[in-house]
Amino acid sequence: MPFFQEDTIRYFQFQNFPNSITHAVFTRQGGVSPAPWTSLNLGGGIGDELANVRENRIRTFTALGRDPESVFDLWQVHGTRAVFASKPRQPNVHEDKGDLIFTDNPNVTLFMRFADCTPLLFVDSSQGIVGIAHAGWMGTVRGVATAAINAMQEHYDSKPENIQVAIGPSIGPDHYEVGDNVIQQVRAAFGEDAESLLQKVGERRHFDMWAANRIQLERAGVTQIESANICTACHLDDWFSHRVEKGKTGRFGALIALKG
C-alpha cells in the first residue's frame, strides 16, 4: 500500500493522481494528543486540547511542505453544499458550513477531518482544480458525490471525463451495520442498485459506502476512480474509528492542494 513517512507523520497517498498536486490522508500516528485521541488528532470540539490540535495540524502541513496558514476548511454538516475557496480561511474567522470544497488557487490548501466517513478527493488537471468532500452515510444518500461533479461542471466548466476521483479510507462494508432508517434511505437513493450496496450478514444489513459513492460518480460520467479500500474499523493502529471506539476518539485529516 502507498504509505509514506515524514519524520513521525505517517500518511497515505493515491497512486494515480498527477504530480501537479499535493495530497495525503493522514493516519493517527505522529501527533501530540493523549488518549483517547492518540495521537495525531485533527478534530476540535471533541475534548482534546486545542493546542494539541493546532500542533498536530502544523505537523501535517509541514510534512507535505504546505504553509499551515494556507488552510481552508469547513464545519462539516453531512450535506451537499459546496464552497469555492479563492483564498485561505483567515485566522480566527469561523469555518463556513458545508461538505465540499474546491479551489483553483495554488496558495490554498483544502483540509477536512474524518473518523469513519469517506473522504472523496477530486482533481481536474485540465482546468487546474482540486477538491475534497466529506461523505458519511447521510451525505452519500443525499448525493454528495453527484453534487461535487455538478459543482465542478457549473463553477469551473469541468468535464466529467477529465475529473479524477479518489475514495479514501473509511469504515468498510465488513463493519458498517446499519438499521432500517438507513436501509430505507439507501433504497430510495439508489433504486435497483440498493441491494448490492446492502450486503446481508446473517440477519443484518451492512452498507457499502465505497461502492455507493463509486456508483454516483459513474452515473455522473466519471471514469477515473481510485479507491483505497482501507477500512478504518479494521486498522485502529492507523485510523480513528468513531463506531469501533464508541465516539471516544479523534479525527484524521485529508489534505489536497495545487502545487505552485
C-alpha positions as CSV (number, residue, x, y, z in Angstrom):
1,M,0.0,0.0,0.0
2,P,1.2,3.5,-0.8
3,F,2.0,4.7,2.8
4,F,4.8,7.2,3.4
5,Q,6.6,8.6,6.4
6,E,7.9,12.1,7.1
7,D,9.6,12.3,10.5
8,T,6.9,10.8,12.8
9,I,3.9,11.6,10.4
10,R,2.6,8.5,8.5
11,Y,0.2,9.2,5.6
12,F,-1.5,7.5,2.6
13,Q,-1.3,8.8,-1.0
14,F,-3.2,7.7,-4.1
15,Q,-1.2,6.3,-6.9
16,N,-3.0,7.8,-9.9
17,F,-3.1,11.5,-9.0
18,P,-0.8,13.7,-11.1
19,N,2.5,15.3,-9.8
20,S,0.9,18.7,-10.2
21,I,-0.9,18.3,-6.9
22,T,0.0,17.6,-3.3
23,H,-2.3,15.4,-1.3
24,A,-2.4,13.0,1.7
25,V,-4.7,11.2,4.0
26,F,-3.0,11.3,7.4
27,T,-3.1,8.3,9.8
28,R,-3.4,8.8,13.5
29,Q,0.3,8.4,14.1
30,G,2.8,11.1,14.9
31,G,0.9,13.7,16.9
32,V,0.9,15.0,20.5
33,S,-2.6,14.2,21.6
34,P,-3.1,11.9,24.6
35,A,-5.6,9.0,24.9
36,P,-8.3,8.6,23.7
37,W,-7.3,10.9,20.8
38,T,-3.9,9.2,20.4
39,S,-2.1,10.8,18.7
40,L,-2.5,12.9,15.5
41,N,-6.0,14.1,16.3
42,L,-7.0,16.9,13.9
43,G,-10.6,17.4,15.2
44,G,-11.6,20.2,17.6
45,G,-14.6,20.2,19.9
46,I,-14.2,16.6,20.9
47,G,-12.4,17.0,24.2
48,D,-8.8,17.3,23.1
49,E,-6.9,20.4,24.0
50,L,-7.0,23.0,21.2
51,A,-3.2,23.5,21.5
52,N,-2.7,19.8,20.6
53,V,-5.0,20.0,17.6
54,R,-3.1,23.1,16.3
55,E,0.3,21.4,16.8
56,N,-1.0,18.3,15.0
57,R,-2.2,20.3,12.0
58,I,1.1,22.2,11.8
59,R,2.9,18.8,11.7
60,T,0.7,17.5,8.9
61,F,1.1,20.6,6.7
62,T,4.8,20.7,7.4
63,A,5.2,17.1,6.3
64,L,3.7,17.9,2.9
65,G,5.6,21.2,2.6
66,R,2.5,23.3,2.9
67,D,2.1,26.6,4.9
68,P,-0.3,26.0,7.8
69,E,-1.7,29.4,7.1
70,S,-2.8,28.3,3.7
71,V,-5.6,26.2,5.1
72,F,-9.2,26.3,4.0
73,D,-11.6,24.0,5.9
74,L,-15.3,23.7,6.7
75,W,-17.6,23.0,9.5
76,Q,-18.8,19.7,8.2
77,V,-22.6,19.1,8.4
78,H,-23.3,15.9,6.4
79,G,-24.8,17.8,3.5
80,T,-24.1,18.6,-0.1
81,R,-23.3,22.3,0.0
82,A,-20.2,23.3,-2.0
83,V,-17.8,26.1,-1.1
84,F,-15.3,27.6,-3.5
85,A,-12.1,28.8,-1.9
86,S,-10.4,31.7,-3.7
87,K,-8.0,32.3,-0.7
88,P,-7.1,30.7,2.6
89,R,-9.5,31.0,5.5
90,Q,-8.5,34.0,7.6
91,P,-7.1,33.3,11.1
92,N,-9.8,33.5,13.8
93,V,-12.6,33.5,11.2
94,H,-15.2,30.8,11.9
95,E,-15.4,28.0,9.4
96,D,-18.2,28.1,6.9
97,K,-20.6,25.2,6.8
98,G,-20.5,22.6,4.1
99,D,-19.1,19.3,2.9
100,L,-17.5,20.1,-0.4
101,I,-14.6,22.5,-1.0
102,F,-12.9,23.3,-4.3
103,T,-10.1,25.7,-5.3
104,D,-8.1,26.8,-8.4
105,N,-5.6,28.7,-6.2
106,P,-2.2,27.0,-5.5
107,N,-1.9,29.1,-2.4
108,V,-4.9,27.4,-0.8
109,T,-4.7,24.0,1.0
110,L,-8.0,22.2,1.3
111,F,-8.4,20.3,4.5
112,M,-11.1,18.0,6.1
113,R,-11.4,15.7,9.1
114,F,-12.8,12.1,9.3
115,A,-13.4,9.2,11.6
116,D,-15.2,6.5,9.6
117,C,-16.9,8.8,7.0
118,T,-15.5,8.6,3.5
119,P,-13.0,11.2,2.1
120,L,-13.5,12.0,-1.6
121,L,-10.7,13.8,-3.4
122,F,-11.1,15.4,-6.8
123,V,-8.6,16.6,-9.4
124,D,-9.2,18.2,-12.8
125,S,-5.8,18.8,-14.2
126,S,-7.1,20.3,-17.5
127,Q,-8.8,23.1,-15.5
128,G,-6.4,23.3,-12.6
129,I,-8.9,22.4,-10.0
130,V,-8.8,20.3,-6.8
131,G,-11.5,19.5,-4.3
132,I,-12.4,17.4,-1.3
133,A,-15.7,16.1,0.1
134,H,-17.0,14.5,3.3
135,A,-19.3,11.6,2.6
136,G,-20.8,9.8,5.6
137,W,-23.9,7.7,5.1
138,M,-26.1,10.7,5.2
139,G,-24.1,12.7,2.7
140,T,-23.8,9.6,0.5
141,V,-27.5,9.0,0.3
142,R,-28.0,12.8,-0.2
143,G,-25.7,12.6,-3.2
144,V,-22.6,14.5,-2.2
145,A,-20.5,12.8,-4.9
146,T,-23.0,13.8,-7.6
147,A,-23.2,17.3,-6.1
148,A,-19.4,17.5,-6.4
149,I,-19.3,16.7,-10.1
150,N,-22.2,19.1,-10.7
151,A,-20.4,21.9,-8.8
152,M,-17.2,21.4,-10.8
153,Q,-19.1,21.5,-14.1
154,E,-21.1,24.6,-13.2
155,H,-18.3,26.6,-11.5
156,Y,-15.2,25.6,-13.4
157,D,-16.6,24.2,-16.7
158,S,-15.0,20.8,-15.9
159,K,-15.9,17.8,-17.9
160,P,-16.6,14.6,-16.0
161,E,-14.3,12.5,-18.2
162,N,-11.4,14.8,-17.2
163,I,-12.1,14.5,-13.4
164,Q,-10.1,12.1,-11.3
165,V,-11.6,11.0,-8.0
166,A,-10.1,9.1,-5.1
167,I,-12.2,7.3,-2.4
168,G,-10.2,7.4,0.8
169,P,-10.0,5.2,4.0
170,S,-13.4,4.9,5.8
171,I,-15.5,2.3,7.5
172,G,-15.8,-0.7,5.1
173,P,-18.9,-2.8,4.4
174,D,-17.5,-5.6,6.6
175,H,-18.0,-3.4,9.7
176,Y,-20.8,-0.9,8.7
177,E,-24.0,-2.5,10.0
178,V,-27.0,-0.2,9.5
179,G,-30.6,-0.1,10.7
180,D,-33.9,0.3,9.0
181,N,-33.7,4.1,8.7
182,V,-30.5,4.0,6.7
183,I,-31.7,1.0,4.7
184,Q,-34.8,2.8,3.6
185,Q,-32.8,5.9,2.5
186,V,-30.3,3.8,0.6
187,R,-33.1,2.1,-1.3
188,A,-34.7,5.5,-2.1
189,A,-31.5,7.0,-3.3
190,F,-30.0,4.0,-5.3
191,G,-33.1,2.2,-6.6
192,E,-32.2,-1.1,-8.3
193,D,-28.5,-0.7,-7.2
194,A,-29.5,-0.6,-3.5
195,E,-29.5,-4.3,-2.8
196,S,-25.9,-4.7,-4.0
197,L,-24.9,-1.9,-1.5
198,L,-26.8,-3.5,1.4
199,Q,-24.9,-6.7,2.0
200,K,-26.6,-9.4,4.1
201,V,-24.6,-10.5,7.1
202,G,-26.8,-13.0,8.9
203,E,-30.0,-11.2,9.7
204,R,-28.3,-7.8,9.5
205,R,-27.5,-5.4,6.6
206,H,-24.2,-3.7,6.0
207,F,-23.9,-0.5,3.9
208,D,-21.0,-0.3,1.3
209,M,-20.2,3.4,1.1
210,W,-17.2,2.8,-1.2
211,A,-19.4,1.3,-3.8
212,A,-22.2,3.7,-3.3
213,N,-20.0,6.7,-4.0
214,R,-18.5,5.0,-7.0
215,I,-21.9,4.4,-8.4
216,Q,-22.8,8.1,-8.1
217,L,-19.6,9.1,-9.7
218,E,-20.0,6.7,-12.6
219,R,-23.6,7.9,-13.1
220,A,-22.2,11.4,-13.3
221,G,-19.8,10.4,-16.1
222,V,-16.6,10.0,-14.1
223,T,-14.4,7.2,-15.4
224,Q,-11.1,7.8,-13.5
225,I,-11.8,6.5,-9.9
226,E,-9.3,5.1,-7.5
227,S,-10.3,3.5,-4.2
228,A,-8.1,3.0,-1.2
229,N,-10.3,0.1,0.0
230,I,-9.0,0.6,3.6
231,C,-11.4,0.0,6.4
232,T,-10.9,2.4,9.4
233,A,-12.6,-0.1,11.7
234,C,-10.2,-2.8,10.8
235,H,-7.0,-0.8,11.3
236,L,-7.1,1.1,14.6
237,D,-3.4,1.4,14.6
238,D,-3.6,3.8,11.7
239,W,-7.1,5.2,11.8
240,F,-9.7,6.7,14.1
241,S,-13.0,4.9,14.1
242,H,-16.0,6.6,15.6
243,R,-18.0,3.4,15.6
244,V,-15.5,0.9,17.0
245,E,-14.2,3.4,19.6
246,K,-17.7,4.3,20.6
247,G,-17.2,8.0,19.9
248,K,-14.3,8.4,22.2
249,T,-11.6,9.0,19.6
250,G,-10.0,11.6,17.4
251,R,-10.3,12.7,13.7
252,F,-7.8,12.0,11.0
253,G,-7.2,14.6,8.2
254,A,-7.1,14.7,4.5
255,L,-5.3,17.4,2.5
256,I,-5.2,18.4,-1.1
257,A,-3.6,21.4,-2.9
258,L,-2.3,22.5,-6.3
259,K,1.4,22.9,-6.5
260,G,2.5,26.5,-7.2
